[in-house]
Amino acid sequence: MDNTETGTGSDKKQKSGWVMNLFAGLFLVAGLALMVFVGLKPLFHYWQSGSWQQVPARVLSSELHRHRGDDSTTYSVTARYRYEFDGRSYTSNRASLYSGSDNFDDYWQQLAGRLERARLRDYAITAWVNPQAPSQAYLDRTLRWSAMVFGVTIGAVFSLVGGGLLWLFNRSSRQRQRDQVAGTLSSQETSGYWILIGMGAIFVLLPSPALWAIPEEWHKGNYAILAVLLFPLVGGGMLLAGWKMRRTFLYFGPTPLEPDPNPGQIGGQMGGEVRIGLPLTEDQIDTLMLSCVRRRQTGSGKNRSTSETIIWQREQRPLVQQGANGTRIQFCFDVPEGLPETGGPHDNRIHWRVNLEGRQQGRSLSRSWELPGLAGTGQSRFTLPEAHRRNSERQASLAAMESANAQIQVEQTGQGLRIYSAAGRHLGMKLGLLLFGGLFTAVGGFLLYQAASEGAMLYFMAVVFGGIGLLILFSALYMLGRSLETHVRGSQVRTVRRWLGIPLFQRQGQLLRADQLQLHSSLSTTQGTRKTEYMALSANLDGRKVRLAEGIAGRDAGEALQQSVLRVLRLA
């Protein structure tokens, strides 16, 4: 690799690190300031002024100020008053322990009303005077618990976010340096549980001011205030999930991955060795996957969203070897050329990822690593033994055939070969589409209803949402009820399409050669790190593409079905 490129990349990472640390530091400082000046400073002044001397004071002027923002109005009070202490007259404008403006409660309105009544009726009110510095005084020493709870909890949230990000950024930086020295990669799960624990703590702390107001709002008949209890419940669930994730992580340990070659070669091989400090057997490792993923970011600010698309994915049964220090798990993939390299702009970036799934004593092992991938023909030194490769391929072939047979009925009858793709398979995927389509349709209907009073723009949005929703809804209903039956007798092929058992149409033609049979992907879904392709088996009959089987989950199962049909028809 070019030294200039390396230096440039290092400079960019260093600059990015400074920016992220500055961002986190601002959160931390803002949180600490909020805790000190809103939550704790008034409490200190309340304690400090408890021994001050009480004297009568006359209000000279007072005013309630309203500060209007984009979506709320805050209040503050200014006042001037005169009092005497040790024979001298003093004038002060410090009315309260609190400064600034807020709308936590009706404190400022109540204080302004009391001061204004005293001014208009010209009667004395109590002032607390510092005997050591008589020019310091307060007219009101009310300790506002709502303000203190707000300052401490919201300040704690900001401090937690800022401090947590600072810790994570610097921890990740130190871990990258250690990995660079050791020539290994750390799993992405190294800090994931801390993020979940931090989010849980935020969900618990954030609604604290509202929790404080529940009794008062309940007595007013505002029972909807109980909805804020959902936040600490969700936060508690996240804390529990984060704690369980941490326990699982510590059980299996850091699991460093040593890649070879490094970077991985697109057009060559990507391989490596994962080290786990526990004795594991081959049966306890479910699968290892290599994926090429495109990560996209759209929008900005609150509207920013991130999505991932799996471009290429392969699974492998890795080689599991036990040693004195635990288990070594080796893998090696042949990667076809032409796939994209690691990199790209931040909003449209390519990642190469390894995922390992396994289990031991009821605990799930789930780890992932980001590998650099560049075009090349390099080979890995972690080449799997030929016997292991053949055994893995045989097991994969058997699993694919079992999956194909479970999804598609293929049988020999007196009339020839029958292939039946039944209705109602893959219910989870189809019901998900049905729900999604129903939701869009409902939104479109609501917008159409609102458009009658709101205007033409809503009609356009109603057509867009309703049109997309109805299209998805009817497609899902069709997919739920459709079935396909194929009969092959000699070289004659006849297919019948049905919906809810009702024949819709049929196709027929001659199948004479193996190259007429084609396997293609009709739909793909991604759940977590796994991409599932739903394959269809078609035949080119007299210049027309005719489906023979459909809805086959998994490319391996589709290829197994294709080979099975070719063997039965003696076209293989």
N, C-alpha and C positions, 0 to 999 in steps of 0.2 A: 504494500500500500504506500502511496506517495506521502512523504513526510509533511509536505505543505498541507495536504488534505487533512492529515492527522492533527496538525497544529490548529488549523482552522476549526475543525470539529471540536477540539478541546476548548478553544476560545469561546465558541458558541455555547457549549455546555456551561463554562464558567460564568459567562454573562447571564445565561438563563438562570443559573443557580443564585446569582446575586439578586436578580429581579424577584424570584420566588421567595427568597429570604426577606427581602424588603417588604413584599406584600404581606407575608406572615407576621413580620415584626410590627407593621402598622395595625393589624388586627389585635396583636397582643397589647400594644401600647394603648389602643382605644379601649380595650376591655378593662385594663388595669385602671385607666383614668375614670371610666364609668363606675367601677367598683369603689374607688377612693372618693371621688367628688360627689357622686350621687348617693352611694350607699353608706359609706363609712365616715366621711367627713362630718355630715350633720349629726351622726351619732356621737362623734368625739366632742363636737361643740355643745351638744345637749348635756353630756357628762361634765364638761368643763364649766358650763354656766350654771350647774346645779347649786353651787355655793355662792353665786353672785348675789348681790344685795338687791332687794325689790324696792322700787321707789315709784311714786306716781308720775305720770307723764301726760302731756297734752298733745293731741294730734294736730299738727298745723296743716297738713295736706295729705291726701291719699288718692290713689287712682288704680283701677283695675285695667290692665293692658291685655288686649287680645292680639295674638300673633297667628295670622291665617297662613297655612301652607297649602300644598296641592290637595291633600286629602284629609286634613285635620286642623283644628284650632287649639293652640296652647295659650296658657294664661300666666300672668305674673303681676305682682303688686309693687308699687313704689309708694313710699310714705316719708314724711318729715315730722319729727316730734321733738318736744323740748322737755327736759327734766332737770332737776337740781340734785346735786350730790356734794356733800360737805360744804354747803354754802355757795357753791358755784353753779352757774347755769350752763347746760350743754345742749347742743342740737345734734341729732343723729338721723340718718336715713336708712339704717339697717333694721328692717321690720321683722325679719324671720331668720331662722337657722338656714333656710334654703335660698339659693340664688338661681338665676335663670328662669326659664318658663317650662311648664309641662301641663299635662291634662290627665294625670294618674287618677285624680279624684276631684272633688269640689273644694279642695283646701283653699285655693287662692280666692275663689268667689266668697267663701265664708269669711276669710280674713279681711277682704276688702269691705264687705258689708259691716263687720264689727268696727273697723277703723273709721269708716265713713259715718256711722252712727255716733261714735264718740266725738268726732269732729263737729258734726252738725249740732249736737246737744251740749257740746263743750263740757264734757265730763272727763275726769281723769281715768286712765287705764294703767295697768301695772307694766313697768319696764324692768328688765333685769340688767343691772349695771356691774361691770367688772371693777371691783374696788381697787385693783392694782393699776388699772388704766381706765378711768371713769368715762373716757370718750367712747369706749366700746360698750354697746348695749343692744338688747333685743326687745321687741314688743311682744313677740310670740315664741314660745319654746316648745310648740307641739312637735312631737316626734312622729313623723309620718311613716308608718310601717309599710304602706304600699310603695312609697318611693324607695325605701331602703331595700325591700324585696326586689323591686325592679332593678335598682342599681347593682345589687350584689349578683342576682341571677343572670341578668342580661350581660353584665360585665364579665361574669364567669364564663358565659357562653363564648363571648368574643375572645377572652383570654385562652379558653380551651382550644378554640379553633386556631388562633395564632400560635400559641405555644405548641400545640400538637403538630401543626404544619412545619414549624421550625424544627421540631425534633425529627419528624419523618423525613424532611428534606436532607438534613445533615446525616441522619442514620443511613439513608439511601446512598448518599455520596460516599460515606465511609465504606459501605458494603461494596459499592462499585470498585473502589480502590483495592479492597481486599480480594475481590474476584479477579481483578486485573493481574495482581501479583500471583494468585494461585492458578490462573488460567481456567477459571470456572465461571459459571453463571448461577446466580441465586434465583430461586423460584419466586414467582409473583405473589405467592401467598405469605411471604415473609412478614409483611406489614398489614395485610388485608384485614386481619381481625382487629387491629388497633383503630382502623378507620370506622369499622362497624361499632366498636365500643364508644368511640368519640361521638358518632352520630346518635347513638342511643342516649348518651349523657346530655346532648343538646336537646333531644326531644323531651327528656325528663325535666331539664332546667327551664327551657324556653317558656312554657305556659305558667310558670310559677306565679307571676303577678295576677294572672286570671284565676288561678286556683285560690289565691288569697281572697278574691272577690266573690267566690261561689256562695258563701252563706248570705251575704247581703243581697246578691242578685236572686237567690232562691226565695227569700222573703218578699222580694218585689214581684214574684211570679214569673221571672225570666228563667224558665226551666231549661231553655236551650243552652244555658251556660254550662250544663253538664257535658256538653260535647267536647269541652277542653280536656276532659279526663281521658279522651282517646290518645292524646299526645303522650302522657306518661306511660300509658299501657303499651303503645307501640314502642316507645323508648325502652321500656323494660324488656320487651321481647327482643329488641336489637341488642341490648346489653347481654341478655342470656345467650343469644346466638353467637355474639362475639366471644364470650367466655368459652363456649363450647368449641368454637373454631380455634381458639388459642390452645385449649387442652389437646385438641387433635394435632395441631401443629407441633407442640412440644413433644407429643408422644412419638411421632415419626422423625422429628428433628429437622435440620436445615435442608437436607437433600440437595447438595450442589450438583450441577450438571457440567461435565467436562465435554465440550463439543469438539468434534474432529471430523472433517476439517473445519477450521475456524477462520473466516466465515464459511458457512455451508455453501455448497456448490450447486447452482441451478444449471442442470445439464450434466451434473456429476452425482455426487452423493452428499447426504446430510446424515451424520451419525453422532454418537456420543455415548457417555456412560454416566448414569445417575447413581450416586452413592447414598445409601440409607443405613443408618446406624442400628438397624434391627434385622434379625434373621427372617427373611421372607422366602416363600416358595413360589414356583412358577404359577401354581393354581391361585395364589393370592393376588396376582397381578392380572387385572381384567384386560386392559388394552393400553396401547401407547399410540397416539395419533400425531401426525405432522400435518400442519395446516398452513396455507397461505391465505392471509386475511387482509381485506381492505377495510380500513377504519375511516369513516367519514364524519365530519362535524359540520353541522348546518346551523344557521341562526347566530345570534350573539346575545350576551347578557343572560337574562332570565329565560329567553327563548332558545338558548343553545341546546342542541341535542346531538348525541353520538350514536351511530349505528355501525354495525359490522356485517360484512358480506364475505362468506367463505368462497374463495376462488377455486381452491384445489385442496383436497384432503385425502390422506391415506392412513389406514390403520395397520398395526403390526403387532405380532406376538413377540415381545423382546426376549432376549436371552437373560435369564436370571441366574446369578452365581453367588453362592454364599461364601463368605470369608471370615477371617478372624475379627474384623472390625465391622461386620454387618453384611449388607447385601450390595452387589454391583449389578445394575440393570443396563444392558447394552442394547443399542438399536442402530439400524443402518437402513436408510431409504434411498432408492434410486429416484432422483428427481428429474422429470423431463425438462428439456430446454424450452425456452420461450415464455416461461412464467416470470412475473415481475420480480424485480429485486427489492430488497428492503429499502425503505426511504420514501421520499416524496414530501409535498407540503404538509403542514400540520393538520389541515382540514381534509386531506385525501391521501392517507399514508398507508403503505404496505408493511405488513408484519408477517414474519414467519414464526410459528408457535408450535411448541411441543407440549402435549398434554398426556399425563400419566394417571391412570385410574386403577385403584386396587382396594384391598380391605384386609384387616387383621383384627381378630377378637372384637368384632362388632364396630370397629372404627373404620371410616372411609378414608382412603388415601386419595387425594385429588391435588395434583401439583401441575403447574404450567410454567414454561420458560419461554422467553423471547430470544430467538436465534437470529443472528445476521445472515442474510442470504444474498449472494452475488453470483452472477453468471460465471461459469467455469466448468472444468471437467475433473476437478480433484476428487480423489477417492478417500474413504474413511479407513482408518486402521482398525476400527471396531467392526470388521466384517464378520457377519454371523456365520457359524458353521453350516456347511451344506446340509447336514442331517437335520439341523434345527429348522432351516429354511423349508426343506421338503415337508417336514412334519407340520410346520405352521401352515403351509399352503394347503396340505391335505385337510387339516382341521377347518381352515377357512372355507375350503370347497364344500366340505360336508355341512358346515353351518349355513352356507349360502343355499345349498340344495334344500335343506330342511326348511329354511325361511321361505323359499320359493314355493315348496309344496304346501306350506301352511297358508300361503296367501292365494295361490291360484290352483284350481283343481285341473289336473291333467290326467286323463284316463283313456285307455283303449277300450273301444266298444265294438259291437258288431258292425257299426256303421263307419268305423275308422277312429281317428283321434278326436277327442273332445277336450276343449280348453274353456274353462268357465271362470270369469271374473265376477264374483258375487257382489251384490249391493250391500251397503252398510259396513264395509271395512274401513279401518283407519278413522274411527268415529271421532277421536280427539281432535284431529286436524280439521275434519269437516264441520264439527260443531263449533270450533273456534272461528272458522270462516262465517258460519251462520250467525254467531253472536256479533262478530265484527260488522257484517252487513246489516244486521238488524239495528245496531247502534247508529250507524251512518244514516240509515233510512229514517229512524226516529228523530235524529237531529234535523234532517231535511224537512220532515213533516212539521216539526216545531218552528223552524225558520219560515216555512210557508205560512203558518198560522200568524206569526209575528209580522210578516211582510204586509199583511192587510192594513196595519196601522203604522208601520215603521218606514215603508218606502220600497222603491224598486231594487235597491242593492240587495236586500234580503231575498228577493225573488231569485236573483242570480245565484246567491249562495245556496238557497234551498234546492235549486235545480242541480247544482254541482254535487252537494252532499247526498241529496235524495237519489240522483242518478247513479252515483258510484255505489251507494248502499244497496239499491235495488239490483244492480248488476251482480254484486257479490252475493247478495241474498239468494237470487234465483240460481246463480251458479252453484252455490252450496247445496241448495235443495235438489238440483239436478244430480250433483255428484253423490248425494246421500242415497238417492233412489235408483241410480242407474246400474245396470248389469250388462255384461257382454258374453255371449256364448258363441264359440267358434267350433265348427266341424270341418275336419280335413279327411277326405276320402280319396285315396290315391293322390292325384295332383289337384283335385278340386277342393277349393276352400269356400266355405259359406259362413258368414257371421250374421248374428241377429242382435241388434241393440234393443234393450228393454228399459222402461222406467216404471218402477213399482209393479213389475211383472207384465206391463202392457207393451207389446211389440211396437217399436217406432219405425225402424227401417232395417233392411238387410243388404249385405254386400256379398259379392262372390267373384271368383276368378281362379286362375291356375297358378300353383306354386311348384316350380320346376327346379330352381337352383337355390343354393345356400345364400348367395349374395342378394336374393330378393328379401330376405329376412333382416330387419333392422331394429336395433334397440336405441331408444332415445329417451331423454328426460322430459317429462311433461310438467313437473312441478318440483320445487325443492323447499324444504323448511329447515330452519336452524333453531335448535333448542340447546341453550348453553354453548358448549364448544363443539357440538356434534351437528353436522350437516346431513340431512336425509334427502336423497333424491327419490322421487316417485317415477318409476320407469314405465314405459309402454313398449310393447313388442308389436311391430307392424310389418306388413308385407307389401311389396310393390307388385300389385296385381293389375296387369294390363294397363300400366301407366298411371294407376291410381294407388295412393297410399291408404291401406286398409288396416285398422287395428285388429290384432288377434287376441291380445291380453293387455291389461292396464292396471294402474294402481299398485305396482310392485315396489314396495319400500326397500330401497337399497340397490345400488348399481350391481353389487356382487350377486344378489338374488336374481336380478334381471338377467345378468349374463349366464347364470346357472340355468335359468328357465330356457333361455335361447338355445344353449347347447343341448339341453334335454330334448327340446322339440326337434332340433336338427338330427339328433341320434335316432329318435323314434321314426322320423320320416326318411331316415337313411340318406340324409343330405350332407352330413358332417364329413 
